Amino acid sequence: MSKLRNSAVWQLLSDRYIKERNVNVRELIDLLQQFPAGLRVVVNGYEEGYDDLSPEQISVAKISLNTGKHRWAGRHGDLRDLTKGSPESPDVVEALVLERSSH
């Protein structure tokens, strides 16, 4: 991890994350290329630990930006939960979703 933290890619992503708190697919690919190809991929567990990430947990979804109402909920909302606005609203975007799965 220290090699990655010292890299230009990490600097680009950390600077962007601090300013905008998001990463696009191209930046994610650049970041992932810094790791060994066979490295296992996991996501954080519900309360602690880690769970494996499978291809079925990766999808594209329309989300409504900045509509989270609670600190414990995500910052962005599921379009299905949107009560005002429309799918064509500028605050609705497509996003790559890495879905955490509980056992």
matplotlib code that plots the C-alpha trace (Angstrom):
import matplotlib.pyplot as plt

x = [0.0, 2.9, 4.0, 0.5, 0.2, 3.4, 2.3, 1.0, -2.3, -2.9, -2.2, -4.6, -7.3, -6.8, -6.8, -10.0, -11.6, -10.9, -12.4, -15.3, -15.5, -16.1, -14.1, -15.0, -14.4, -11.2, -9.7, -10.7, -9.1, -5.9, -5.9, -6.6, -3.7, -1.4, -2.2, -1.3, -3.8, -4.5, -5.2, -8.5, -11.2, -13.5, -15.9, -16.4, -18.9, -22.1, -20.6, -17.1, -14.9, -14.9, -17.0, -15.9, -17.0, -18.5, -19.3, -23.0, -22.5, -21.4, -24.0, -25.0, -27.9, -29.5, -29.0, -30.2, -27.3, -27.1, -30.5, -29.4, -31.4, -29.6, -25.9, -26.1, -27.7, -25.7, -25.0, -27.0, -30.4, -31.8, -33.8, -36.7, -37.0, -37.0, -40.2, -39.7, -37.9, -37.7, -35.1, -34.0, -33.1, -29.5, -29.2, -29.9, -26.8, -25.8, -23.2, -21.2, -22.4, -20.3, -23.0, -22.1, -23.9, -24.7, -24.7]
y = [0.0, 2.4, 2.1, 3.1, 6.0, 7.4, 7.2, 10.0, 8.0, 8.0, 11.7, 12.4, 10.3, 11.5, 15.2, 14.6, 12.6, 15.5, 18.0, 16.1, 12.8, 10.7, 8.7, 7.7, 4.4, 5.5, 6.7, 3.5, 1.4, 3.5, 2.9, -0.8, -1.2, -0.3, -3.6, -7.2, -8.7, -11.7, -9.7, -10.7, -8.0, -7.5, -5.0, -3.9, -6.0, -4.6, -3.9, -5.3, -7.6, -8.0, -9.9, -11.1, -9.2, -11.2, -10.1, -10.3, -7.5, -5.1, -3.2, 0.2, 2.1, 5.5, 7.4, 10.7, 12.9, 14.3, 13.0, 10.9, 12.0, 10.2, 10.0, 6.2, 6.0, 6.6, 10.1, 9.5, 7.9, 5.1, 6.5, 4.2, 6.2, 9.6, 11.4, 14.6, 15.3, 13.0, 10.5, 13.3, 15.7, 16.9, 15.5, 11.9, 10.1, 6.6, 5.1, 1.9, 0.2, -2.3, -3.8, -5.2, -8.5, -9.8, -13.5]
z = [0.0, 0.7, -3.0, -4.0, -1.5, -3.0, -6.6, -8.8, -9.3, -5.5, -5.3, -8.1, -6.5, -3.0, -4.2, -6.2, -3.3, -0.9, -3.3, -4.9, -3.0, -6.1, -8.6, -12.1, -13.8, -15.6, -12.3, -10.6, -13.4, -13.0, -9.3, -9.6, -12.0, -9.1, -7.4, -8.2, -10.7, -8.5, -5.3, -3.7, -3.7, -0.6, 0.7, 4.3, 6.3, 7.7, 11.1, 11.0, 9.0, 5.2, 2.6, -0.8, -3.9, -6.7, -10.3, -9.4, -6.9, -9.6, -11.6, -13.0, -11.4, -11.7, -8.4, -7.1, -5.9, -2.4, -1.3, 1.8, 4.8, 7.6, 8.5, 8.5, 5.1, 1.9, 0.7, -2.6, -3.0, -5.1, -8.0, -7.0, -3.7, -5.4, -4.5, -6.5, -9.7, -12.7, -14.1, -16.5, -13.6, -13.6, -10.1, -11.4, -12.8, -13.7, -11.4, -11.1, -7.9, -5.9, -3.7, -0.2, 0.5, 3.9, 4.8]

ax = plt.figure().add_subplot(projection="3d")
ax.plot(x, y, z, "-o")
ax.set_aspect("equal")
plt.show()
